[in-house]
Amino acid sequence: MEEMHQEFINFLATQSITAREWELLKKTQPEVAEEELDVFSDLVWEGVLGKVTYLENISAQHMHLFHLSEKEMKLISVKVLNPDIDLNTSVGFNWFKKNWQSDFVEYLNASKAYTEDKNLDKFKLIQEGAVITKGELYQWFEKIIG
């Protein structure tokens, strides 16, 4: 919250809440102050999610690489069939880099239209463990297997 101090001040100004009123609100009506924080948080998330283009969700044997284009979500799914490999370790990822073309690795391309709430679709992927990235892995795979 500290990093977004100025944005929060601007938000309070749009709500016609002065610094003195905010301090009073926190002391006398903490539930209302909490609601204001929730609204601000939602606005921040909306802004972030609107800019997200790539997400990655990597587990021991799977990589789910998402490209969140304007009209749809595109997925490159990578499955490692070697149970001894954990992609979350440097040893496992190095094994993958050497064996990405082997019979121990399967690929799947898919795409899906957004629901009515594109940002909610993105947020659900993040809730499931995906992280925002610059998309280097997705772009590399897209060139190789796309």
Secondary structure, DSSP 8 states (H G I E B T S, - for coil): -GGGHHHHHHHHHHTT--HHHHHHHHHH-HHHHHHHHHHHHHHHHHHHHHH--EEEEE-SSEEEEEEE-SSEEEEEEEEE--TT--TTSHHHHHHHHHHTTSTTEEEEEEEEE--S-HHHHHHHHHHTT-EEE--HHHHHHHHHH-
